[in-house]
Amino acid sequence: MGIDCEKFIVQTERFIAQTKVFVDQNMNLSLKLKRLSFKVSSEATTC
């Protein structure tokens, strides 16, 4: 029983695309968190 190569490639590409979207969203989230923590720490130092 051989693997259906084309189906496998399509599934893999779809998986990579989903992963890329997930990573992009997380990058966005971490950037927002960094900005927020920077804002908080800069406000804390002015106290």
C-alpha positions as CSV (number, residue, x, y, z in Angstrom):
1,M,0.0,0.0,0.0
2,G,1.7,3.2,-1.2
3,I,1.0,6.6,0.1
4,D,-1.1,8.8,-2.3
5,C,1.7,11.3,-2.8
6,E,-0.4,14.1,-4.3
7,K,-3.0,13.9,-1.4
8,F,-0.1,13.8,1.1
9,I,1.5,16.9,-0.5
10,V,-1.8,18.8,-0.5
11,Q,-2.5,17.9,3.1
12,T,1.0,18.9,4.1
13,E,0.8,22.3,2.3
14,R,-2.6,22.9,4.0
15,F,-1.1,22.1,7.4
16,I,1.9,24.4,6.8
17,A,-0.5,27.2,5.7
18,Q,-2.6,26.7,8.9
19,T,0.6,26.7,11.0
20,K,1.8,29.8,9.4
21,V,-1.5,31.6,10.1
22,F,-1.3,30.4,13.7
23,V,2.3,31.6,14.1
24,D,1.5,34.9,12.6
25,Q,-1.4,35.4,15.0
26,N,0.8,34.5,17.9
27,M,3.5,36.9,16.7
28,N,0.9,39.6,16.7
29,L,-0.2,38.6,20.2
30,S,3.4,38.6,21.6
31,L,4.1,42.0,20.0
32,K,1.0,43.4,21.7
33,L,2.1,41.9,25.0
34,K,5.6,43.3,24.6
35,R,4.1,46.7,23.9
36,L,1.8,46.4,26.8
37,S,4.5,45.3,29.2
38,F,6.8,48.1,28.0
39,K,4.1,50.6,28.5
40,V,3.4,49.3,32.0
41,S,7.1,49.3,33.0
42,S,7.7,52.8,31.6
43,E,4.7,54.0,33.6
44,A,6.0,52.3,36.7
45,T,9.4,54.0,36.4
46,T,7.8,57.4,36.2
47,C,6.1,56.9,39.5
